[in-house]
Amino acid sequence: MKKRVLALSVATIGLMVACASEGPSKSPVAGKASDPGRAVLAANDGWAAAEGGVTGGAAAKPEHDVTVTSRKALVDALALAGNAPKIIRIKGTINLSTDDAGRELTAKDYAVAPYNFDEYMKVYAPAVWNKTLVKGRPVRNLTGPQEEARKASVTRQREQVTIQLPSNTTLIGLGKDAKLVRGNIWIGAGVENVIIRNIAFEDAFDYFPAWDPGDSFKIDKSYPGCQENYVDAKAGPQLCPGGRWNSEYDSISINGGKRVWIDHCSFSDGARSDKLFPPVFPFPHNEITQKVQHHDGAVDVTNAADLVTISYSVFRDHDKTNLIGGSDSSKIDGGKLRVTFHHNWFENVGQRMPRVRFGKVHVYNNVYIGDATGSDDSKLSPYQNHVASLAIKSKITGNIFRQGLGIGKESAVYSEANVFEIANGSVAQAAGNMGGSVFFDAGTLFNGKVVDLLAAINEAGKPLSAEVGWKPTLYAAKPLPATEVAAHVKAQAGPGKL
């Protein structure tokens, strides 16, 4: 990805101090140090500690220990240090969608003519585009001037809002109010040894989401008029359900990176919730899931990324939260995507907590709080669920809790002592089979009761085996009993609590 080079404007601070890391006593809070910026990942703290641990920029020289207050200063500091150990301290709010003078850039700054959202909708509306199917789906590779202009607009925005971190970096917020907003932190292939702590990430907003007419498309004849061959406006594939809006940016993309520790951060859509951008096409393309999606993941781990620990962080007011493995067809993810989630707080999020392919993923002592009102009823047909959701969608103020853990292709998820507090939900929504074959769970609490999560999954769909083929050994401290998890996590997770 091409990045523009900015002139240097870095203020250096601080004196070199020794690296320090205190292991936890009773509570498994890792990475304590007299200077949190110099902290390293505690021994055995999840998968990130497996092959040499994570020190980030703890060994930074004084000239590479800097405080930044703007996007320009952040980019300059990263360029100055390169792959040398560096500590970048975030002070206040940094908007990543700004120019060198600090002016915020919006859709009108990034848009490439002739792109226009209203025209884009007209050209690719299902009533127009979906009349002919190829291999049972509408053509997913959109063509034409509007799509070309949209892609060019995406490129222009990406070049500004995506910040690539190099190896041996600690990115840490100062105090209780450090924020990175409206941008994407990218940890790409070849990048190793990164620490991100004590930062609130908000609103990684894509101004140019793409419509995919074939995503979730089905010829479901329970829908009036739905059939494979086009006849007229009242009969044809344009009346079949399916199609989704997809966006470009995660708050953090670990896209091929290795040995990454994310700790005491928070992630949300901020004030621009996707609730503000409802479906734009008429029935049957107006399901709640067909909202105009301007936000992608919070933290996604893809493209053979490996050895990641995500701890004591808050995921709130977001839909598609954590994707581990981007495709069932990947040829590079096997043996990679080893990730630990512990002591995280998920609230008012919809799905992917995480959704896993290929990886050995350890999920323990996390708290999930949500409301499943409006989620599908397994006793109803897709059409009946669609109609039912339309009847209540105006009453839903947050994200519908659809599924917690997603067990995907060749994944091996090991879950223990997690807590779910899901209003109007069932145990089967805590986790679901998305093409996997194995899953282990122990000690799950669902709405105050110990449950057999694997049995609930197997009762709801294709059975999974408990033989995942591995057992976690990397713990900074012994996991808490599930009965103690909620209070502990709510008190300790998120920025401002180091």
N, C-alpha and C positions, 0 to 999 in steps of 0.2 A: 504494500500500500504506500503510495507516494505521500510524503509529508513535506510541508513547506518549512524552510529554515528561517528562524527568526534571529534578530540581533540579540546579543547577550545583555541581560539586565538583571543580574543576580546579586542579592545582598547576602553575604556570608555571615554566619553566626556561630557561636559556641566554641568550646574547646574539646579536644579528643578525650573521651572517657572510656574506661574499660567496658567491654561487653559484659552483660550480666543477665542471668536468668534464674529466678527462684522458682523451684517447683512448688506446687500447691501443698497445703496441709490437708485440711478436711475438704475444702471446696476445690474442684478441679479448675481453678482459674490460672491459666498459663501465662508465661511471658512477663512476670513482674521484674522491674528493674528500677534503679533510682531515677533513670531517665527513660521513659517508655519508648522514646525513639531509638534507643540503643538495645532494647530488649530483643531476645531471640526466642524462637519457638522452643518450648520446654521439651525435654527428652521424652520420647514415646508419645507425643501429643498428636495422635492420629497419623494418617497415611503420609502427610507432609514430612514427618520425622523419620521415615523409613530408610532413606538412603542418603545419610549425611546431614539431615536436618535442614533448618531454614534460619539463616542469619541476616538475610536482607542486606541493609546498609550499615549494620552495626559497627563495622570497622572503618566507617567513612572518615576521611581526613577532614580537618576543620573547613577547608574550602568547599567540600562537598556535603556539608551539613547546612542546609539553607531553609529559610522560611519564605513562602511565596503567598501572594494575595491576589494574583491574577492568572488568567490562562497563559498569557505571554511569558510571565516569570516562571511558571511551571514548565513550559516547553523549553525555555532557555536553560533551566537548571538541569533537566534531563539530558539535554544536548551537551552541556558542559562536562558532565561526569561520564557520559557514555556507559560502559559496562563496569566502571570502577564502583566500589561500594559508595552508596549515597543515601542520605536521609533528606527527604523532602517533606517539610512541615507545612501543612495547609492551615492558614489563618483566615477565619471568617468564611464567607461564601465565595467560591470561584465558579463563575458561569463559563462552561466550556464552549458555549455557542456565542462567542464574542470575537471581535477583531482586535488588532494590536492596541487600539486606543481604548478598548474596554466597551465598545458599543455592542449591544446585543444584536445578533443576527437572527432573522426569522425566515419564514417561508419565502417572502418576497426577495430576500437577498440570495437565496440558494436556487430559486426556481429558474429553469432553463426553458425558454420558449420552444414550442407553443404549449407547454404543460398548463393545464387548467383542470382542477379537480372535477368541476361539473361536466366538462367535456369528456374527461376520462371515464366518468361514470356512465355517460351516454353510450360511448363506444363499446365498453366492455360489460354493459348490463346483461344479466342472464337472458332477458327477453330477446336480446340481439345476438349475443356471442354464443349462446348455448344451443343453437338450433341444430348443429351438427356435432356428433360425437366421433372421437377417434379412440378405438380400443375401449369403448365404454365410458369415456369421460370427455368433457369439453376440452379443447386444446388449452393446455396450461401455459405454454410459452406464448404469452401475448405478443402481438406484433402491431406495428403501426406507429405513426408520429407521436401519439400521446404516450405510449409506453416507452418509446425511445427517449422522449423528453423527460419522463419521470425518472428513468435510470440515470440520465445525465444530471438531474437535480440531486438525486441520492449521492452520486459521486462528489458533487460540490459540497454537500453538507458533510459527508463522511470525512473529507479532507480537513475540515475545520474542527469537528466535534470529537473525533477519535484521537485519543492520546496513547501512543505506544510506550509501554514501560520497557526499559532494558533490564538486563540481569542485575542482580545484587542491589536491589532497590528496597528501601523502606519508605512507604508513603503513609504519613500519619497526620491526623488532625490535632491541632492544639486546642486544649480546653474542652468546652462542652458544645461549641457551636460551629465546628468546622464542617463545611459542606462542599460537595462537588455536584453541580447540577447541570442538566441539559447536555450531557455528553457521555462518552463511552471510554472506559479504560480498557486497553487491549494488551494482553499478555500472550504474545505469539510464539510460534515454533522457534526453538533455540533459546528462548528466554528461560532462565532458571533463578531460583533463590529470591523470591519476592515476598515482602510483607506489606499488607495494607491494613491499617488499624484506625479506629476512633474517628471515622468519617461518616457523615450522613450523605448517602447518594440519593438524588431525587431527579425524576422527570427526564430520563434518557429518551427524548421525544423525537420520533421520526415524522418529519413534515410530509413525507411522500410515501405512505404505505402502499403496498402492492396488493391488488386483488388477484387471488388465485381461484379461478372458477372450478378447478378440479379437486381442490382440497375438500375432503369429506363428501364428495359427490356420490350419490347413490340413485339408482333407478328403483325407487320405492313406490310401487303402485298403490299404496295406501293413500298417497297424495293425489288429489283429484287432477286428472289430466296428465300425470307423469307417465311417460313412455319413451322408448328409445328413439323412435322415428318421429320427426317433426311432421305435423299435419297442418295445424293452424295455431292461432293464439290460445286456443283452449285445449290443445293436445300436443305434447311433444316434450323433449328433454329439458326445455327451458322452464318447465313446471316441476322438475324434480329438485329435491333439496340438495344443498351443498354449496361450496364456495366459502372462502375465508379471506379476510384481510390479514396480511403479514407485514411486520415492521422489521427494521434493520438493527436497532441498537439495544444491547444489554447495558446495564450500568457497568458491569465488569464482564469481559469476555476472556476466559482462559482458553485460548484457541491454539493448542499445541504447546503451551508453556508447562513448566515442570517445577515442582517444589515451591508451592505457593501457600501462604498462610493468610487468611482473611479473618479478622478478629475484632469484636466490639464495633462493628459497623451497623448501619441501618440502610434499608433500601425501600423506596416507595415511589409512586407516581407523582407525589406532591399534589399541587392544586389542580393539575390537568389530568384528572382521572379519566380512564377510557369510558366511564359512565357518561361523560359529556359528549361522546361521539357515537351515538346509537347507529343501528343498521340504516343503510340508505336505500336499499332495494326493497321492493314490495314482496309480500308473501309469494313463494315459500322461502325467500332469501332474507328473512328478517328475524331469524333466531337471535337470542341474546348473544350467542357465540359469534354472530356475524357483525358485531359492532366494528366500527372502523378502528382497527388496532394500531395505536400510535406508539405503544411500548412493547418491547420484546421481553427478554428475560431480565431477572435481577442479576444473578450470577450464573453463567452457563459455562460448562466444562466440555470441550469438544475437540475433535481432530487430534486424537492421540495425546491430549493433555494428560498429566499424570501427577500423582503425589500431592494432593490438595487437602488442606484442613480448613474448614469453615466453622468458626466457633463464636459463641456469645454474641451473635448478631441478630438483628431484628428485620424480618421481612413483613412488610405491612402495606395494605392498600394497593395490591398488585394482582394480576391474574396469573400469567405463566411465569413461575418463579425461578425454578432451577432445572435446567436441562443438562443431563449427563449423557453425552453421546448424541450426535446430531442426526444419524441416519442408520436404519437397519442394514443398508447396503455397504457400510464402511468396510474397507479392507485394511485399515490401519489401527483400529481401536482395540482389537483383541489384546489382552494382557496389559492394557493401559486403563486410564480413567479410574484410578484408585483414589477415592475421595472419602473423607470423614466429615460428617455433620454432627456437631455436639453442642448442646446447651444453646440452641437457637430458638427464637420466638417467632412463630408464623401467625399473623393475625389479619383477618379480612383479605385472605389471598384465595385464589380460585383452584389452582392445580399445580402439578410439578413441584413437589416438596420433598425430594426431587423426583423427576421422571428419568429412569435409568436405562441405558443400553450398554451392554458389554462389561461395564465396570464392576469391580468389587467395591461396594459402597457400604460404609459403616454409618448407621444412623442411630444415635442414642441420646437420651436425656433431652430431647427437643419437645417444645410445647406448640400445639396447633389449636388455634381458636378461630372458629368460623361459624357460618350459618349456611345450611344446605337448602334453605327455602328456594324453590325454583329449579332444583336439580331434577334430572330425569327420574321417573318412576319406572322401575324394571317391569312392572305389570302392564304398562301402556306401550302402544306402538310409537315409533318415532313421530308420526303425524299427530297422535293424541298428545304426546309430550310437548310438541311444538305449539299446538293450540293452547294447551294448559299454561305454558310459559308466557305466552302473549297476554293471557288474562291476568297474570300477577306481576309482570315485569315492572310496571310502574310503581309497585310497592317495594321493590327491592332497592335498597339504598347502597349496598356494598357489592363485593364480588361473591358470587355463588360458590360455596365450597363444593367442588365436584369430586376431587380425588386428591388424597395426600401423596402417598408413595405410588409411583408408577413402575411396575415391574416389566421391563422391556426385554428385547432380544438379547440372549446370552448374558443377561445381568445376573449378579450374585449379591443381592442386598441382604445385609445382616442388621436387623432392627432390634433394639432392646430398650426397655424402660422409657418409652415415649408416652406423651400425654396428649389426648385429643379431647377438646371441649367443643363439640359440634352441635349447635342447635338444629333441631329438625332433620338430623342426619342419621344414617345407619352405620354400623361397624364396617360394612363392606366399602364404604366411601373413604375409610382411612387408608386403604391401599387397594390396588387393582391390578389384574393381569393384563398387560399390554403387549403380549407376545413373548413373555418370559416362560421359564420352566422351573425355576427354583426361587425360594424366598424363606428366610428364617426370621422368626419374631419371638420375643419373650418379654413378658412383663408389661405389655401395653395396657394403659388405662384409657377407656373410652367413656366419657361422661361419668367419671367417678367409679367405674367398675373395671376390674381386670377382665380382659377378653382374650379369646383365641383368635388372633387376627388372621392367621393362615387358614383356619377353618372357615372364617367368614368369607375370605376371598374364594376359596374353593367351592363354597356353596353357591356363590354368585356367578361363577363362570368356569373356564377351563382350569382344571386343578394344577396346583404347583406342588413341588416337593420341597421338604425342609432341608434337603441335603445340598447346601450351597457350595460345599467343597473347600471351605476355609473358615477359620475362626479368628476374630480379631485378637491381637496381642498388644496393640499400641494404645495405651491409655495413659494420660498424664496423671490420673488418679482414678481410683475405683469409681465406677458409675454410681450415681445416687439412686436410691429406690424411687420408683415412679411417684410415690406419694409425696416425695420431697421436691420433685423436679419443678413444678409450676412456680412455687414460691421463690425458689432459688433463681431460676431463669429470669423471672419477671424483675427481680431485684438487681440482677447482675448484667443482663444482656443489653447491648446497644452502646452507642458512643457516649462519652462523658463519664464513664465508669471505670476507667483504668486506675 
